Amino acid sequence: KEGETLGLVGESGSGKSTLAKVLMRLTPATGGGFKLLDRDGNDYSTKDFYSQIQMVFQDPFSSLNPRKNIFSLITEPLQIHYKYSKEELMNIAREKMELVGLESSYLEAYPHTLSGGQRQRVGIARALTLNPKLLILDEPISALDVSIQAQVINLMMDLQEEFNLTILFIAHDLSVVKHISTEIA
């Protein structure tokens, strides 16, 4: 439901990440379907679809292109779908960095210079760039230190409240899922 979090739990290999990839159109579905904002998920154009649904991947180390700086990583969705000036892109990037608790001085940095928690925040900022309605979080804290995990979870809960985000939170840690989720599957 809009503005809520569905926690999806299951053992390793049970298909949680595969479901996320199918929902994101990264893996073809062999059957079934889903609705997004009361429309069939297949009825959306590619541009409309990705402006409504975004994903934060499990591994912040491999989900960011090491050859691009943080500015390019965050603004890439805007550069693909829209036409903005360099100044407008810089303002949006600064805003998204601030939103996830990172200083804008990191915009010229490359992913390898950031910690795991900082990389995951960049992934979140990138996912929020198109102002989606649905955010899929595929084990977003599993690769992070325990001390950083709580910060990322609290950040996601704050962002959800501020932007009325709907979240599909995929994890295997039941205590985290219970903490963040409105419903659990």
C-alpha positions in Angstrom: 0.0 0.0 0.0 1.1 3.5 -0.7 3.4 4.9 2.0 3.9 1.5 3.7 6.7 -1.0 3.8 6.3 -4.6 2.8 9.0 -6.7 4.3 9.9 -9.8 2.2 11.8 -12.5 4.0 13.1 -15.9 3.1 16.1 -18.2 3.2 19.1 -17.7 0.9 18.2 -19.0 -2.6 14.4 -18.7 -2.1 14.0 -16.1 -4.9 13.8 -12.8 -3.0 16.4 -11.0 -5.2 15.0 -12.7 -8.3 11.6 -11.3 -7.5 13.1 -7.8 -7.1 14.9 -8.1 -10.5 11.7 -9.3 -12.2 9.8 -6.3 -10.7 12.6 -4.0 -12.0 12.4 -5.6 -15.4 16.1 -6.7 -15.1 15.1 -10.3 -15.4 12.2 -11.5 -17.6 9.1 -12.9 -15.8 8.0 -16.4 -16.8 4.5 -15.7 -15.7 2.3 -13.6 -13.4 2.3 -9.9 -13.1 2.0 -7.0 -10.7 0.3 -3.6 -10.3 2.0 -0.4 -9.6 -0.3 2.6 -8.6 -3.4 0.6 -9.7 -2.0 0.0 -13.2 -0.6 -3.2 -14.6 3.2 -3.1 -14.3 3.6 -3.9 -18.0 1.4 -1.0 -19.1 4.1 1.6 -18.3 6.6 3.0 -20.8 10.2 2.5 -19.8 10.6 6.1 -18.9 7.4 6.2 -16.8 8.2 2.9 -15.2 11.6 3.9 -14.0 10.4 7.3 -12.8 7.9 5.4 -10.5 10.1 2.5 -9.3 13.7 2.4 -8.3 16.0 -0.1 -6.5 18.8 0.0 -4.1 21.0 -3.1 -4.5 22.4 -5.4 -1.9 26.1 -4.8 -2.5 27.2 -1.1 -2.4 30.6 -2.2 -3.6 29.6 -3.7 -6.9 26.4 -1.7 -7.6 28.2 1.6 -8.4 30.3 2.0 -11.5 33.9 2.5 -10.3 34.8 4.6 -13.4 32.2 7.3 -12.6 32.4 9.9 -9.9 29.5 10.3 -7.4 28.1 13.3 -9.3 27.8 11.2 -12.5 26.3 8.2 -10.6 23.6 10.3 -8.9 22.7 12.3 -12.0 22.8 9.5 -14.6 19.1 8.7 -14.3 18.3 12.4 -15.0 20.7 12.6 -17.9 19.1 9.5 -19.5 15.5 10.6 -19.1 15.6 14.4 -19.1 17.5 17.4 -20.3 19.1 19.5 -17.5 21.9 22.0 -17.6 25.1 21.1 -15.7 24.2 23.7 -13.0 20.7 22.1 -12.5 22.2 18.7 -12.3 24.8 19.9 -9.7 22.0 21.5 -7.6 19.9 18.2 -7.7 23.0 16.2 -6.8 23.8 18.4 -3.9 20.2 18.2 -2.7 20.2 14.4 -2.9 23.5 14.1 -1.1 22.2 16.3 1.7 19.1 14.3 1.9 21.0 11.1 2.6 23.4 12.7 5.0 26.5 13.1 2.8 28.5 16.3 2.2 28.4 17.6 -1.4 32.2 17.6 -1.3 32.0 13.9 -2.1 30.4 14.6 -5.5 33.8 14.6 -7.3 35.0 11.4 -5.4 34.9 7.9 -6.8 33.2 5.0 -5.1 36.4 3.3 -4.0 37.2 6.3 -1.8 34.0 5.9 0.2 33.1 3.5 3.0 30.4 0.9 2.6 27.8 3.0 4.4 28.7 6.0 2.3 28.4 4.0 -0.9 25.0 2.7 0.2 23.9 6.2 0.8 25.0 7.2 -2.7 22.9 4.2 -4.0 19.9 5.6 -2.1 20.5 9.1 -3.4 20.7 7.8 -6.9 17.5 5.8 -6.5 15.7 8.9 -5.2 16.9 11.1 -8.1 13.7 10.5 -10.2 11.4 10.9 -7.1 10.0 7.3 -7.4 6.8 6.2 -5.7 8.1 2.7 -5.0 11.6 1.9 -3.7 12.9 -1.7 -3.7 15.6 -2.3 -1.1 17.3 -5.6 -1.8 19.1 -6.5 1.4 20.4 -2.9 1.6 22.3 -3.4 4.9 23.6 -7.0 4.7 27.1 -5.9 3.4 27.4 -3.1 6.1 28.9 -3.1 9.6 26.3 -3.5 12.4 26.9 0.1 13.5 26.2 1.5 10.1 23.1 -0.8 9.5 21.0 1.1 12.1 21.9 4.5 10.5 20.8 3.3 7.0 17.6 1.8 8.4 16.7 5.0 10.2 17.6 7.0 7.1 15.2 4.9 5.0 12.4 5.3 7.6 12.9 9.1 7.7 12.9 9.3 3.8 9.8 7.2 3.7 7.9 9.5 6.0 9.2 12.7 4.3 8.3 11.5 0.7 5.5 9.0 1.4 7.6 6.3 -0.2 6.3 2.8 -0.6 9.0 0.3 0.1 9.6 -3.3 -0.6 12.3 -4.3 1.9 14.0 -7.6 1.2 16.0 -9.1 4.0 16.7 -12.2 6.0 17.1 -10.5 9.4 13.7 -10.9 11.0 14.3 -8.3 13.7 15.2 -5.6 11.1 12.2 -6.6 9.0 9.9 -6.4 12.0 11.3 -3.0 12.9 10.8 -1.3 9.5 7.8 -3.2 7.9 4.1 -2.4 8.0 3.4 -5.9 6.6 5.6 -9.0 6.2 5.5 -11.7 3.4 
